[in-house]
Amino acid sequence: MAPGSPSAPAPTLAFDRIRDPALRPIANRVGEGRRLDAADARVLYATSDLIGLGTLAEFANARRNGDRVFFSANQHINPTNVCILRNTCTFCSFARMPKEDGHYTRSLEEVYHEAAQAVGSPTREFHIVGGLHPKLRLSYYTDMIRGLKERHPGVHIKALTAVEIAHLARIEKVSVRDALVALKEAGLTSLPGGGAEVFSTAVRATIAERKLTGTEWIAVHREAHALGIPTNCTMLYGHVETADDRIEHLTMLRDLQDETGGFLTYIPLAYHTEHNELGEQLGRVGTATTGYEDLKNIAIGRLFLDSIPHVKTHWPMVTPFISQIALAFGCDDVEGTVVFERIYHEAGAHTDMGMAYEGLVALIRDAGKTPVERNSLYESVRSDFSGLGQARGGDRRAALPVVHAA
């Protein structure tokens, strides 16, 4: 039910659920629809009143999105794990050097073969990211996108982080704008938000020394927005960053959104410690972010990023259980079916590689929310799931919309 419709009741802020007195002035500002500043964000990160924080975020979300929770029928595709930043992005468990054990680079036919899993399934989006391969040219990606569009004309293509696009522009000796134009002409729909990590110069020097700076990441997304390419944005939390580092990062995202309006959703990403140098340096191998941290970052994202329409929880990283609780902490979007998730599982994620379509619907319904299937642009493509049944008890694929090969 869309907010503002005649039958949608206006949300009410439950002040009685807020126990921390420091949150009360912020609650008044949230209730009045006023923007929070950095000092407010420091209070939010410092509070131990998780229920009070979640109450504020849920109110802010309900005012914008009602009780709707979006999800996508998507498929992740990672064409290569070869990356020139293998030895400097110390938090990454996915990347490999060109001759290192476990490295791979897919041919276009292999990519098309993997994507063929979408035929007969409800997939509406290919989510394509990978490493910074030293020899793959821009044409590899434009040919890939064209080939996918030819084979799956109804599927949107969300592809390549800002870091990958800047890398391709350097290889081709063209501007970022020219690279984006070529990708858009090939059929690119939108950009994912990866590669942002935390924008703080000191943090990046520790975890991603040679990656794009925060300012450069913002510049790529600004260029995409100017070309009419919407994008997502992220923040990687739970490593060496401070609350002030997080606030600086969120402020830069909000400033660009105020300027361009091009961000569709914000996704806080939980750092995983397995099989990477940073986890070993910190003595944290075998640990993970806590549910407390995961929910707090969802809620603060919703409260501070008031101009970004959606906040997504990434269930492969934080578990479906935490993602379901996040739907009461200001979150209105759940990562999709995925099919085969590689990047976070390389870092120790123990969740399933993908989730069934009907499982996502059940996850949202069981949280007392209204599921809405969306495409990459957050356009509703399905809201009636009455014939779908539940996630348990057999195959219900016959009830789903299917993708046909061209």
C-alpha positions in Angstrom: 0.0 0.0 0.0 1.6 3.2 -1.1 1.9 6.0 1.5 -0.4 8.9 0.7 -3.2 6.7 -0.7 -6.6 7.2 0.8 -6.5 3.8 2.7 -3.0 4.2 4.0 -3.0 5.3 7.6 -0.4 7.9 8.6 2.4 6.3 10.7 2.5 7.2 14.4 5.8 7.7 16.2 5.8 5.6 19.4 7.7 8.0 21.8 7.0 5.6 24.7 9.4 3.0 23.2 12.3 5.4 23.3 14.2 4.9 26.6 17.4 6.9 26.0 16.8 10.5 26.9 19.5 11.6 24.4 17.2 10.3 21.6 14.2 12.4 22.6 15.4 15.7 20.8 16.2 13.6 17.7 12.8 11.9 17.9 11.2 15.3 17.8 13.1 16.3 14.7 12.3 12.9 13.0 8.6 13.3 13.9 8.6 16.8 12.3 10.4 15.6 9.2 13.5 17.7 9.8 16.9 16.6 8.6 19.4 15.2 11.0 23.0 16.5 11.2 26.4 15.0 12.1 25.9 15.7 15.8 22.6 13.8 15.7 24.3 10.9 13.9 26.9 10.7 16.7 24.1 10.3 19.2 22.6 7.6 17.2 25.8 5.6 16.9 26.5 6.1 20.7 23.1 5.0 21.9 22.5 1.6 23.4 18.7 2.0 23.0 18.4 -0.3 20.0 14.7 -0.5 20.2 14.3 3.3 20.4 16.6 3.7 17.4 14.7 1.1 15.5 11.4 2.8 16.4 12.6 6.1 14.9 13.9 4.4 11.7 10.7 2.4 11.3 8.6 5.5 11.5 10.8 7.3 9.0 10.6 4.4 6.6 6.8 3.9 7.0 6.3 7.6 6.3 8.1 7.1 3.0 7.3 3.5 2.0 4.3 2.4 4.0 4.5 -1.3 4.8 5.9 -2.3 1.4 9.1 -4.3 1.2 10.7 -4.6 -2.2 12.7 -7.5 -3.5 14.1 -8.5 -6.8 14.3 -11.8 -8.7 18.0 -11.4 -9.6 21.0 -13.4 -10.5 24.6 -12.5 -9.5 27.3 -13.1 -12.2 31.0 -12.6 -11.5 32.9 -12.8 -14.8 36.4 -12.8 -13.3 38.1 -12.8 -9.9 41.4 -11.6 -11.3 42.2 -8.2 -9.8 45.2 -5.9 -9.8 44.3 -4.7 -6.3 44.6 -8.2 -4.9 47.5 -7.3 -2.6 46.3 -3.9 -1.4 42.6 -4.5 -0.7 43.3 -6.3 2.5 39.6 -6.9 3.4 38.8 -8.8 0.2 38.6 -12.6 0.0 37.4 -12.8 -3.6 40.3 -11.5 -5.7 43.2 -13.5 -7.1 46.3 -12.6 -9.1 46.4 -13.7 -12.7 48.4 -16.9 -12.0 47.3 -17.5 -8.4 45.5 -20.7 -7.5 41.7 -20.3 -7.8 41.8 -17.5 -10.4 39.3 -17.6 -13.2 38.0 -15.5 -16.1 34.9 -16.5 -17.9 34.6 -16.4 -21.7 31.4 -14.7 -23.0 29.9 -18.1 -23.8 30.5 -19.2 -20.3 28.8 -16.1 -19.0 25.9 -16.7 -21.3 25.7 -20.4 -20.1 25.6 -19.3 -16.5 22.9 -16.7 -17.3 20.9 -19.4 -19.0 19.7 -20.4 -15.6 17.4 -17.4 -15.9 15.4 -19.2 -18.7 12.3 -20.7 -17.0 12.9 -18.7 -13.8 11.5 -15.4 -12.6 14.8 -13.5 -13.0 14.5 -9.9 -13.9 18.0 -8.6 -13.2 21.6 -9.6 -13.8 23.9 -8.2 -11.1 27.4 -8.2 -12.6 30.6 -7.3 -10.7 34.1 -8.8 -10.6 37.8 -7.9 -10.3 40.0 -5.4 -12.1 41.5 -7.6 -14.7 44.6 -6.1 -16.3 43.8 -7.3 -19.8 40.0 -7.4 -20.2 38.9 -4.5 -22.4 35.8 -2.4 -22.3 34.5 -4.3 -25.4 34.4 -7.5 -23.3 31.8 -5.9 -21.1 29.8 -4.2 -23.8 29.7 -7.4 -25.8 28.6 -9.3 -22.7 25.8 -6.8 -22.0 24.6 -6.9 -25.6 24.7 -10.7 -25.7 22.8 -10.9 -22.4 20.2 -8.4 -23.7 19.8 -10.4 -26.9 19.2 -13.6 -25.0 17.2 -12.2 -22.2 15.6 -9.0 -23.5 13.3 -8.5 -20.5 16.0 -8.6 -17.9 17.6 -5.5 -16.6 21.4 -5.3 -16.3 23.0 -3.8 -13.2 26.7 -4.0 -13.8 30.2 -2.8 -12.8 31.2 -0.8 -9.7 32.6 2.7 -10.0 36.0 1.1 -9.4 35.6 -1.2 -12.3 34.4 1.6 -14.6 37.3 3.9 -13.7 39.7 0.9 -14.3 38.2 0.3 -17.8 38.5 4.0 -18.6 42.2 4.0 -17.7 42.8 0.9 -19.8 41.0 2.4 -22.8 42.5 5.9 -22.2 39.0 7.4 -22.4 37.0 9.4 -19.9 34.7 7.8 -17.3 31.9 9.5 -19.2 32.9 7.8 -22.5 33.1 4.4 -20.8 29.6 4.9 -19.2 28.1 6.0 -22.5 29.4 2.8 -24.2 28.0 0.6 -21.5 24.7 2.4 -21.5 24.4 2.1 -25.3 25.1 -1.7 -24.9 22.1 -2.0 -22.6 23.3 -1.2 -19.1 20.4 -0.3 -16.8 22.0 0.8 -13.6 25.2 0.6 -11.5 25.7 -1.3 -8.2 27.1 0.5 -5.2 30.2 -1.6 -4.5 33.7 -0.3 -4.1 32.7 2.6 -1.8 33.9 0.8 1.4 34.5 3.8 3.7 35.5 7.1 2.2 37.9 8.2 5.0 41.4 8.6 3.6 42.9 7.0 6.7 40.6 4.0 6.5 41.3 3.5 2.8 45.0 3.7 3.4 44.6 0.7 5.8 42.1 -1.5 3.9 42.2 -0.4 0.3 45.3 1.7 -0.4 45.2 1.8 -4.2 41.5 1.8 -4.7 39.6 4.9 -5.9 39.5 7.6 -3.3 36.1 8.5 -1.9 36.0 11.7 -4.0 36.8 9.7 -7.2 34.0 7.1 -6.3 31.6 10.0 -5.9 32.7 11.5 -9.2 32.0 8.3 -11.2 28.4 8.1 -9.7 27.9 11.8 -10.4 28.8 11.2 -14.1 26.5 8.2 -14.2 23.6 10.2 -12.8 24.2 13.0 -15.3 23.9 10.4 -18.1 20.6 9.2 -16.7 22.1 6.0 -15.2 20.7 5.4 -11.7 23.0 3.8 -9.1 23.1 2.3 -5.7 25.4 3.2 -2.8 27.0 1.3 0.0 29.2 1.5 3.1 31.3 -1.4 4.4 31.2 -1.4 8.2 32.7 -3.4 11.0 36.5 -3.2 10.4 38.7 -0.3 11.4 36.4 2.6 10.8 35.1 4.9 13.6 31.6 6.4 14.0 32.9 9.7 12.6 34.3 7.9 9.6 30.9 6.4 9.0 29.2 9.8 9.4 31.6 11.4 6.9 30.8 8.7 4.5 27.1 9.0 4.8 27.3 12.8 4.5 29.1 12.5 1.2 26.5 10.1 -0.1 23.7 12.4 1.0 25.4 15.5 -0.5 25.6 13.8 -3.9 22.0 12.7 -3.6 20.9 16.2 -2.9 22.8 17.3 -6.0 21.7 14.6 -8.5 18.9 12.5 -7.0 20.5 9.5 -8.8 20.8 7.0 -5.9 18.1 4.4 -5.7 19.0 2.6 -2.6 21.6 2.5 0.2 23.0 -0.9 1.3 25.2 -1.2 4.5 27.6 -4.1 4.0 28.9 -6.1 6.9 32.7 -6.9 6.8 33.5 -10.6 6.8 36.8 -11.7 8.3 37.6 -15.1 6.7 40.4 -15.6 4.1 41.6 -12.1 4.0 44.7 -10.3 5.4 42.7 -7.7 7.4 40.9 -10.3 9.4 44.2 -11.9 10.3 45.9 -8.5 11.2 43.0 -7.7 13.5 43.0 -11.1 15.1 39.3 -11.5 14.1 39.3 -14.6 11.9 36.2 -16.5 12.8 34.3 -13.5 14.0 31.6 -11.4 12.4 29.6 -8.3 12.9 26.9 -8.7 15.5 23.2 -8.5 14.9 23.3 -5.4 17.1 25.7 -3.6 14.7 23.8 -4.8 11.6 20.5 -3.4 12.8 22.0 -0.2 14.1 23.6 0.5 10.7 20.4 -0.2 8.8 18.5 2.2 11.2 21.0 5.0 11.1 21.2 4.8 7.3 17.4 5.2 7.0 17.4 8.2 9.4 20.4 10.1 8.1 19.9 9.4 4.3 16.5 11.0 4.2 16.7 11.8 0.5 17.6 8.3 -0.7 14.3 6.4 -1.3 15.3 2.9 -0.2 17.5 1.0 2.3 18.4 -2.6 1.5 19.4 -5.4 3.8 21.8 -7.9 2.2 20.7 -11.3 3.6 23.8 -13.3 2.2 26.0 -11.2 4.5 23.9 -10.8 7.7 21.7 -13.9 7.4 18.0 -14.0 6.5 17.1 -13.9 10.2 18.7 -10.5 10.7 17.4 -9.3 7.4 13.9 -10.1 8.5 14.3 -8.2 11.8 15.8 -5.3 9.8 12.4 -4.9 8.2 11.3 -3.4 11.6 14.4 -1.1 11.7 13.8 1.1 8.7 14.6 -1.3 5.9 12.2 -1.6 2.9 14.3 -3.7 0.5 15.7 -7.2 0.7 18.5 -8.6 -1.5 17.0 -10.9 -4.1 17.2 -14.5 -5.2 20.9 -14.1 -6.1 21.1 -17.7 -7.5 24.9 -18.1 -6.8 26.7 -15.7 -4.5 30.5 -15.9 -4.5 32.1 -12.8 -3.1 30.8 -12.9 0.5 31.0 -16.7 0.7 34.7 -16.5 -0.1 35.0 -14.3 3.0 33.3 -16.8 5.3 29.5 -16.2 4.9 27.6 -19.4 5.8 24.3 -18.4 4.3 22.9 -20.2 1.3 24.2 -19.2 -2.1 20.7 -18.1 -3.2 17.2 -17.9 -2.0 14.0 -19.2 -3.7 11.6 -16.6 -5.0 8.8 -18.0 -2.7 11.3 -17.9 0.2 11.7 -14.2 -0.2 8.0 -13.6 -0.3 7.5 -15.7 2.9 10.4 -13.9 4.7 8.6 -10.6 4.0 5.1 -11.8 4.8 6.2 -13.4 8.0 7.6 -10.0 9.2 4.1 -8.6 8.8 5.1 -6.6 5.7 3.7 -6.4 2.1 6.0 -7.9 -0.5 6.5 -6.1 -3.8 8.6 -7.6 -6.5 10.5 -4.8 -8.3 12.9 -4.4 -11.2 16.2 -2.6 -11.1 14.6 0.8 -11.2 12.2 0.1 -8.3 9.2 -0.2 -10.5 6.7 -2.6 -9.2 6.3 -5.7 -11.4 4.3 -7.9 -9.0 2.4 -7.4 -5.8 -0.2 -10.2 -5.9 1.3 -13.5 -4.6 -2.0 -15.1 -3.7 -1.3 -18.2 -5.8 2.3 -18.6 -4.8 2.0 -20.5 -1.5 4.7 -20.7 1.1 8.5 -21.4 0.8 8.1 -24.8 2.4 6.5 -27.8 0.9 7.5 -28.5 -2.7 8.2 -26.8 -6.0 5.8 -23.9 -6.8 7.7 -22.6 -9.9 4.6 -23.0 -12.0 3.0 -20.1 -10.1 5.9 -17.7 -11.0 6.4 -15.4 -14.0 9.2 -16.9 -16.1 11.9 -15.5 -18.3 12.0 -16.9 -21.9 15.1 -17.0 -24.1 14.9 -14.6 -27.1 
